[in-house]
Amino acid sequence: MAGWGWGWIRLGRGAGALALAASLAACAGPGAWLEGTWLGGGSDGGAPAAAPAPTAPPSDPASAASARAAAGSGSVPAESAAASGPSEPGSVALQPVHDPRADATLADALDRLDAVRARSLTLAQAWPLALARDPAYQAAISARLAFGTFRDQGLALLLPQVQAGYSRSRINGLRRQPWLFGRTIESVLEYDSTSAYVQLQQPLLDAGRYASYRWANARADQGDADWAAARSDLALRLSKAWFQLLAAQSTVALREGLAGSLEAQAAGQQALFAHSEGSITDARQIQARLANARADVIGARADLDVAQRALQAIIGVTDRSPVLSIVQDRTPADPAGRASTEAPDQTPAEAPDLAAAAAPDQAPAAMPVFAPPLLEPARLVDWLDQARARNTQIDADQAKVRVAEADVWRAASRHAPTLNLVAAWAKADSENLSTLSQRTNTYVLGLQLNVPIFSGGYDSALHAQTRDQARQAAHTLDATVERTLVEVTRQYSNVTGGEERIRALESAVRAGRSSLAAARKVYRHGLGSILDLLRKQDYLFQARAQLIQARLDYLQARVALEVAAGRDLAEVFERIGAVGL
């Protein structure tokens, strides 16, 4: 596998790699290299064929050949980052792509990054992408904007209310009036009737309006708190998806490396058996292990597809845009990338040491030192205090409590009288038959007092309901606080205990490497069995896999701990993403 290293992911080529890489190329400007592929800037505007080496131009055949050789060697991959991988830990290397249909919103999000690079995408750089494209977070933004209008609505209740009206009617009819001796007098009516008015009403003493004003501001604050909680939730979902994808990538690489090692051993055993120097039992044991290893590779790749899709959904990659995948350099002899099950043609002259071929010396290189940032503060009680004061979910539930309390006051205010200042002006012309051919101007200035007397028990029932809802909100807040403190304690224990577990697993990997090397020497001298060698190899594989997962779990716990404590999310991703795996 080319570019083996922890903490970076590559984007696939072809129809599955569109918007993300093209947007990064747009940020880099003309002539940008994305994983060794030209993305424009030439005279013909085309894109030459991709070069396997990430930093070498297409004219460098040596780098391309070495990358393909590394991918097809069948050795257990080294834990240290390969030279062809990104220089930044925790970064995502981009596979060549050029598509003019790239989403401009994605490019705008990347333009806001100070540290963006055209050929890599770190966890810190993925954060603004998630902020710009995650559907759940976008819904939270819209909800916050909607809640923000409550402030204007509440203020409007305290301001003067002005109304105006105008009407004009044409009256046509016949009027009959009784007269002496049962006679009637008829007259034809035909006139215009007009009226106009302007009225101003200013609340002076209105407990209901003041309660609604307080409730509206509490609702607006709730929108802000819910948005902050959604932002923290997005950070947890992004980090979880990111680390799961890194874990899936590492699992695929480890299992492919194990399968390649078993493949080399199977070829050596076939050569031994062909020269009557090995047993058919050893050959069959290796073939059985190889078949299981290939099955594990298939399962790991399926898990990788799921992890890729989970990250796609968060950073806004659709089914018609980039498909995150691990890019493997294929050898020309096997374009599909499948390991050959046939033993290479060898003669005694070509394979003088058949025992060495059956147990090749493929010990992995030492893993890099895992040096996460110092945990500050170091005491659990300090983390608990920070969580009580700054946890976004606690703040959101506290805002809901304030809304419920304001609702209680609003319901109680329905029992209070109201006093309003009223000013009005009205003008009428032939408003009715009694004022026919009369013009009137009316001016009103006074106080209006309304006293509620009886509403059928509705106000009392509403007041009781809001009190119960306020108690419910308070109990929900208490439950959230306790749940948050439990989560902080759990993640703090995962961090502190994770460091010790990582050190123990590092020792297990070193011991497994030494044990495997010793088993190979014993087997080459004819003193051990192939089964012992395979057991040592399986032990080393399991130890390395557990170490990788322990490191990723530690970083995920650090993110969860700092998010629960209300730390700055961009800073958290910057520090955690800088840790070499």
C-alpha positions in Angstrom: 0.0 0.0 0.0 1.5 3.3 -1.0 1.7 6.1 1.5 1.2 3.8 4.6 0.9 5.9 7.7 -1.5 6.7 10.5 -3.8 9.6 10.5 -4.4 10.3 6.9 -7.0 9.1 4.3 -7.0 9.3 0.6 -9.7 10.1 -1.8 -10.6 7.7 -4.7 -10.2 8.4 -8.3 -12.6 8.3 -11.3 -16.3 9.0 -10.9 -16.1 8.8 -7.1 -13.8 11.8 -6.7 -15.3 15.1 -7.7 -16.1 18.0 -5.5 -13.8 17.8 -2.5 -10.5 17.5 -4.4 -11.5 20.0 -7.0 -12.4 22.5 -4.3 -9.0 22.0 -2.7 -7.4 22.5 -6.0 -9.3 25.8 -6.4 -7.9 27.0 -3.1 -4.4 26.1 -4.1 -4.6 28.0 -7.4 -3.5 27.1 -10.9 -1.0 24.4 -11.3 -1.7 22.6 -8.1 -0.6 19.1 -7.5 -3.1 16.7 -5.8 -1.2 13.5 -4.9 1.1 13.8 -7.9 -1.5 14.7 -10.5 -1.6 18.0 -12.4 -4.9 19.9 -12.0 -4.6 22.5 -14.8 -2.3 25.4 -15.5 -0.8 24.0 -18.7 -1.2 25.3 -22.2 -3.7 22.6 -23.2 -5.7 22.8 -19.9 -5.6 19.0 -19.6 -4.7 16.7 -16.8 -1.9 14.2 -17.5 -1.9 10.7 -16.1 -1.5 10.4 -12.3 1.9 9.7 -11.0 1.9 7.2 -8.0 4.4 9.3 -6.0 2.6 12.0 -4.1 5.2 14.8 -4.5 7.0 13.8 -7.7 5.9 15.1 -11.1 4.7 12.6 -13.8 8.1 12.5 -15.4 9.6 10.8 -12.4 9.4 7.1 -13.3 11.7 6.0 -10.4 9.3 7.2 -7.7 6.4 5.6 -9.5 8.2 2.3 -9.7 9.2 2.3 -6.1 5.7 3.1 -5.0 4.3 0.2 -7.0 7.0 -2.1 -5.6 6.2 -1.1 -2.1 2.5 -1.9 -2.7 3.2 -5.3 -4.2 5.9 -6.5 -1.8 3.5 -8.4 0.4 5.3 -7.4 3.5 3.7 -6.4 6.8 3.4 -2.6 6.5 5.5 -0.4 8.7 3.8 1.5 11.5 5.8 4.6 10.7 4.4 7.0 8.1 5.9 6.4 4.7 7.7 9.1 2.9 5.0 9.2 0.2 2.3 10.1 2.8 1.3 13.6 3.8 3.8 15.5 5.9 1.1 16.5 8.4 -0.1 13.9 11.0 -3.8 13.2 10.9 -4.2 14.5 7.4 -6.2 13.3 4.4 -4.2 12.9 1.2 -6.2 13.7 -2.0 -6.3 11.5 -5.1 -6.1 13.3 -8.4 -9.3 14.7 -9.7 -10.4 17.7 -11.8 -14.1 18.4 -12.1 -15.5 21.9 -13.0 -18.8 20.9 -11.3 -17.3 21.1 -7.9 -19.5 22.6 -5.3 -18.6 26.3 -4.7 -19.8 26.1 -1.1 -17.2 23.5 -0.3 -14.4 25.7 -1.8 -15.7 28.7 0.2 -15.4 26.7 3.3 -11.8 25.7 2.5 -11.0 29.3 1.6 -11.5 30.2 5.2 -8.7 27.9 6.3 -5.4 29.6 7.0 -3.5 26.3 7.0 -5.2 24.6 4.1 -2.9 22.7 1.7 -3.8 21.5 -1.8 -2.6 18.0 -1.2 -3.8 17.2 2.3 -6.8 17.7 4.5 -6.4 17.4 8.2 -9.0 16.9 10.9 -8.8 20.6 11.8 -9.4 21.4 8.1 -12.3 19.0 7.9 -14.0 20.9 10.8 -15.1 23.9 8.7 -16.3 21.6 6.0 -18.6 19.9 8.5 -19.8 23.3 9.8 -20.6 24.3 6.2 -22.2 21.1 5.0 -23.5 18.8 7.7 -27.3 18.7 7.4 -28.1 18.3 11.1 -25.9 21.3 11.9 -27.5 23.4 9.1 -30.9 22.6 10.6 -29.6 23.9 14.0 -28.5 27.1 12.4 -31.9 27.6 10.8 -33.6 26.9 14.1 -31.3 29.4 15.8 -32.3 32.1 13.3 -35.9 31.3 13.8 -35.6 31.5 17.6 -33.8 34.8 17.3 -36.9 36.5 16.0 -38.5 36.0 19.4 -36.6 39.0 20.7 -38.2 41.3 18.2 -41.6 39.7 18.8 -41.3 40.3 22.6 -40.1 43.9 22.2 -43.0 44.6 19.9 -45.5 43.8 22.7 -44.1 46.7 24.8 -44.2 49.3 22.0 -47.3 51.4 21.1 -49.8 49.7 18.9 -51.2 52.0 16.1 -54.2 51.1 14.0 -55.9 53.0 11.2 -59.0 52.4 9.1 -61.0 54.0 6.3 -64.3 53.1 4.6 -66.4 54.6 1.9 -69.9 53.5 0.9 -72.5 54.5 -1.7 -76.0 54.4 -0.3 -79.0 54.0 -2.7 -82.5 53.3 -1.4 -86.0 54.4 -0.5 -87.0 55.7 3.0 -90.6 55.5 4.2 -91.8 57.5 7.2 -95.3 57.2 8.9 -97.5 60.2 8.7 -101.0 61.3 9.8 -104.0 59.0 9.4 -101.8 56.0 8.4 -100.2 57.7 5.5 -96.5 57.4 4.7 -94.0 59.7 3.2 -91.4 58.2 0.8 -88.1 59.8 -0.1 -85.3 58.6 -2.3 -81.9 58.1 -0.6 -78.7 58.5 -2.6 -75.6 59.7 -0.8 -72.0 58.7 0.0 -71.0 57.6 3.5 -67.3 57.8 4.6 -65.4 57.2 7.8 -61.8 57.2 8.9 -60.0 56.6 12.2 -56.5 56.4 13.8 -56.0 54.7 17.2 -52.9 54.4 19.4 -52.7 52.1 22.4 -49.8 52.1 24.7 -49.6 49.4 27.5 -48.9 51.1 30.9 -49.5 48.3 33.3 -49.8 44.9 31.6 -48.2 42.0 33.4 -49.1 39.7 30.5 -47.1 41.7 27.9 -44.1 42.0 30.2 -44.2 38.2 30.9 -44.4 37.5 27.2 -41.5 39.8 26.6 -39.4 37.9 29.2 -40.6 34.5 27.7 -39.6 35.6 24.2 -36.1 36.6 25.3 -35.7 33.2 27.1 -36.8 31.4 23.9 -34.2 33.3 21.9 -31.5 32.4 24.4 -32.7 28.8 24.1 -32.1 28.9 20.4 -28.5 30.1 21.0 -27.9 27.3 23.5 -29.4 24.6 21.3 -27.2 25.8 18.5 -24.1 25.6 20.7 -25.1 22.1 21.8 -25.6 21.0 18.1 -22.1 22.4 17.4 -20.6 20.2 20.1 -22.6 17.2 18.9 -21.2 17.8 15.4 -17.7 17.9 16.8 -18.2 14.5 18.5 -19.8 13.0 15.4 -17.0 14.3 13.1 -14.2 13.0 15.4 -15.9 9.7 15.8 -16.4 9.2 12.1 -12.8 10.4 11.4 -11.2 8.0 13.9 -13.4 5.2 12.8 -12.3 5.7 9.2 -8.6 5.8 10.3 -9.2 2.6 12.3 -10.8 1.0 9.3 -8.0 2.1 7.1 -5.4 0.7 9.4 -7.3 -2.6 9.7 -7.3 -3.0 6.0 -3.6 -2.2 5.8 -2.7 -4.6 8.6 -4.8 -7.4 7.2 -3.5 -6.8 3.7 0.0 -6.9 5.1 -0.6 -10.1 7.0 -2.1 -11.6 3.8 1.0 -10.5 1.8 3.3 -12.0 4.4 1.4 -15.3 4.4 1.5 -15.2 0.6 5.2 -15.0 0.7 5.5 -17.8 3.2 3.1 -19.9 1.1 5.3 -19.4 -1.9 8.3 -20.4 0.1 6.6 -23.6 1.4 5.6 -24.5 -2.1 9.2 -24.2 -3.2 10.3 -26.3 -0.3 7.8 -29.0 -1.0 8.7 -28.9 -4.7 12.3 -29.7 -3.8 11.3 -32.4 -1.2 12.5 -30.2 1.7 9.1 -29.4 3.3 6.0 -31.1 4.5 2.6 -30.9 2.9 1.2 -30.3 6.4 3.1 -27.0 6.7 2.1 -25.9 3.2 -1.6 -26.6 3.9 -1.5 -24.8 7.3 -0.1 -21.7 5.6 -2.7 -22.0 2.8 -5.5 -22.2 5.4 -4.2 -19.2 7.2 -3.9 -17.3 3.9 -7.5 -18.1 3.0 -8.7 -16.8 6.3 -6.5 -13.7 5.9 -8.0 -12.9 2.5 -11.5 -13.3 4.0 -10.6 -10.9 6.7 -9.4 -8.4 4.1 -12.8 -8.6 2.4 -14.6 -7.9 5.6 -12.2 -5.1 6.5 -12.8 -3.4 3.2 -16.6 -3.7 3.7 -16.2 -2.0 7.1 -14.0 0.7 5.4 -16.8 1.4 2.9 -19.3 2.0 5.8 -16.8 4.3 7.6 -16.2 6.2 4.5 -19.9 6.8 3.9 -20.3 8.0 7.5 -17.6 10.6 7.1 -19.1 11.6 3.7 -22.4 12.4 5.3 -20.8 14.8 7.8 -18.5 16.8 5.5 -21.2 17.1 2.8 -20.0 14.7 0.2 -23.0 13.3 -1.8 -23.3 10.1 -3.8 -22.5 12.1 -6.9 -19.4 13.6 -5.4 -16.1 12.3 -3.8 -16.0 8.7 -2.5 -13.4 8.5 0.2 -11.3 5.5 -0.2 -7.8 4.1 0.4 -5.8 4.3 -2.8 -3.6 1.3 -3.5 -0.9 1.2 -6.2 -1.6 -1.7 -8.4 1.2 -3.6 -10.1 0.8 -3.9 -13.9 0.8 -7.7 -13.6 -2.3 -7.6 -11.5 -4.5 -4.5 -12.2 -7.2 -5.7 -9.9 -4.9 -5.7 -7.0 -5.6 -9.3 -6.0 -2.8 -11.3 -4.6 -1.7 -14.2 -6.7 -2.2 -17.7 -5.3 0.4 -19.3 -7.5 4.0 -19.8 -6.4 6.6 -18.0 -8.5 8.7 -20.1 -10.8 11.9 -20.8 -9.1 14.9 -23.0 -9.7 17.5 -24.1 -7.1 19.8 -21.5 -8.5 17.2 -18.8 -8.0 16.3 -19.9 -4.5 19.4 -21.1 -2.7 17.8 -20.7 0.8 14.4 -22.3 0.7 14.0 -22.3 4.4 14.5 -18.5 4.5 12.0 -18.2 1.7 9.4 -20.1 3.7 10.0 -17.8 6.7 11.0 -14.4 5.2 12.4 -11.8 7.4 9.6 -9.2 7.2 9.6 -7.7 10.7 7.8 -4.4 10.7 9.6 -1.2 11.5 9.2 0.4 14.9 6.1 2.5 15.4 6.6 6.3 16.0 6.5 7.6 19.5 3.0 8.5 20.6 3.2 11.9 22.3 -0.2 13.4 22.9 -0.5 16.9 24.4 -0.3 17.1 28.2 -3.7 16.7 29.9 -4.5 20.0 31.6 -5.9 20.3 34.2 -4.7 17.0 35.5 -7.3 16.5 38.3 -10.7 15.1 37.6 -12.4 17.6 39.9 -11.2 20.4 37.7 -12.7 18.8 34.6 -16.0 18.3 36.4 -16.1 22.0 37.4 -15.5 23.0 33.9 -18.2 20.8 32.6 -20.7 22.2 35.1 -19.9 25.7 34.0 -19.4 25.4 30.2 -21.0 22.2 28.9 -23.2 23.1 26.0 -25.9 20.5 26.7 -26.2 21.7 30.3 -26.5 25.3 29.1 -29.2 24.2 26.6 -31.3 22.6 29.4 -30.7 25.6 31.7 -32.2 27.7 28.9 -35.2 25.4 28.8 -35.7 25.9 32.5 -35.7 29.7 32.1 -38.3 29.4 29.3 -40.5 27.2 31.5 -40.2 29.7 34.4 -41.1 32.6 32.1 -44.1 30.5 30.9 -45.3 30.2 34.5 -45.1 33.9 35.0 -47.0 34.5 31.7 -49.8 32.1 32.7 -50.1 33.8 36.2 -50.3 37.2 34.6 -53.6 36.3 33.0 -55.2 37.0 36.4 -53.9 40.5 36.6 -55.7 43.7 35.4 -54.3 45.7 32.5 -54.1 49.5 32.1 -53.5 51.0 28.7 -53.2 54.6 27.4 -55.6 55.1 24.4 -55.6 58.0 22.0 -57.8 58.0 18.9 -59.1 60.3 16.2 -62.2 59.6 14.0 -63.9 61.5 11.2 -67.2 60.5 9.7 -69.5 61.9 6.9 -73.1 60.7 6.7 -72.2 57.7 8.7 -75.8 56.5 9.1 -79.3 57.7 8.5 -79.4 59.5 11.9 -76.4 61.5 10.9 -77.3 62.0 7.3 -75.6 65.1 5.8 -73.6 65.5 9.0 -69.9 65.5 9.4 -68.3 64.6 12.8 -64.7 64.7 14.1 -64.0 62.7 17.3 -60.9 62.9 19.5 -60.3 60.5 22.4 -57.5 60.5 25.0 -57.8 58.4 28.1 -57.0 55.3 30.1 -58.5 51.9 29.5 -58.7 49.4 32.5 -59.5 45.8 31.9 -60.2 43.5 34.9 -60.5 39.7 34.4 -63.3 38.3 36.5 -64.0 34.7 35.4 -62.7 32.6 32.5 -64.3 29.3 33.3 -61.2 28.0 35.2 -59.0 28.1 32.1 -56.4 30.5 33.6 -56.0 28.4 36.7 -55.6 25.2 34.8 -53.1 26.8 32.5 -51.1 28.1 35.5 -51.0 24.6 37.1 -49.8 23.1 33.8 -46.9 25.5 33.4 -45.8 24.9 37.0 -45.6 21.2 36.3 -43.8 21.7 33.1 -41.3 23.9 34.9 -40.6 21.2 37.5 -40.2 18.7 34.6 -37.6 21.0 33.0 -35.7 21.3 36.3 -35.6 17.6 36.8 -34.4 17.1 33.2 -31.6 19.6 33.9 -30.5 17.6 36.9 -30.5 14.5 34.9 -28.4 16.2 32.2 -25.9 17.4 34.7 -25.4 14.0 36.3 -25.2 12.3 32.9 -22.6 14.9 31.8 -20.5 14.4 34.9 -20.6 10.6 34.4 -19.5 11.1 30.8 -16.6 13.4 31.9 -15.6 10.8 34.5 -15.7 8.0 31.9 -13.7 9.9 29.3 -11.2 11.1 31.9 -10.7 7.5 33.0 -10.3 6.5 29.3 -7.6 9.1 28.9 -5.6 8.4 32.0 -6.0 4.6 31.7 -5.5 4.8 28.0 -2.0 6.1 28.3 -1.0 3.1 30.5 -2.7 0.7 28.1 -0.9 2.2 25.2 2.5 1.8 26.9 1.7 -1.8 27.8 0.6 -2.6 24.2 3.8 -0.9 22.9 5.8 -3.3 25.1 3.6 -6.2 23.7 4.4 -5.1 20.1 8.1 -5.0 20.9 8.0 -8.4 22.6 6.0 -9.8 19.7 8.5 -8.5 17.2 11.4 -10.0 19.0 9.5 -13.3 19.5 8.7 -13.5 15.8 12.3 -12.8 14.8 13.5 -15.6 17.2 10.8 -18.0 15.9 12.0 -17.4 12.3 15.6 -18.1 13.2 14.6 -21.3 15.0 12.5 -22.4 12.0 15.3 -21.7 9.6 17.6 -24.0 11.6 15.0 -26.7 11.4 14.2 -26.7 15.2 10.7 -25.2 15.1 7.4 -25.8 13.4 5.6 -23.6 10.9 2.6 -23.6 13.3 4.7 -21.9 16.0 5.9 -19.3 13.5 2.3 -18.6 12.5 1.2 -18.3 16.1 4.0 -15.7 16.7 2.9 -13.8 13.6 -0.7 -13.8 14.7 0.2 -12.6 18.1 2.2 -9.7 16.6 -0.7 -8.8 14.3 -3.2 -8.8 17.2 -0.9 -6.7 19.4 -0.3 -4.1 16.6 -4.0 -3.9 15.9 -4.8 -3.5 19.5 -2.2 -0.8 19.8 -3.6 1.1 16.9 -7.1 1.0 18.2 -5.9 2.0 21.7 -4.2 5.1 20.3 -7.3 6.0 18.3 -9.6 5.4 21.3 -7.3 7.6 23.4 -7.6 10.5 21.0 -11.3 10.0 20.7 -11.6 10.1 24.5 -9.5 13.3 24.6 -11.9 15.0 22.1 -15.0 13.9 24.0 -13.5 15.0 27.3 -12.6 18.5 26.0 -15.9 18.9 24.2 -17.7 18.0 27.4 -15.7 20.6 29.3 -16.7 23.3 26.8 -13.3 23.8 25.2 -12.8 25.7 21.9 -13.5 23.1 19.3 -11.2 24.4 16.5 -8.3 24.5 19.0 -9.1 20.9 20.2 -9.0 19.6 16.6 -5.8 21.5 16.0 -4.0 19.9 19.0 -5.4 16.4 18.6 -4.8 16.4 14.9 -1.2 17.2 15.4 -0.5 14.0 17.3 1.5 11.5 15.4 0.1 8.0 15.4 
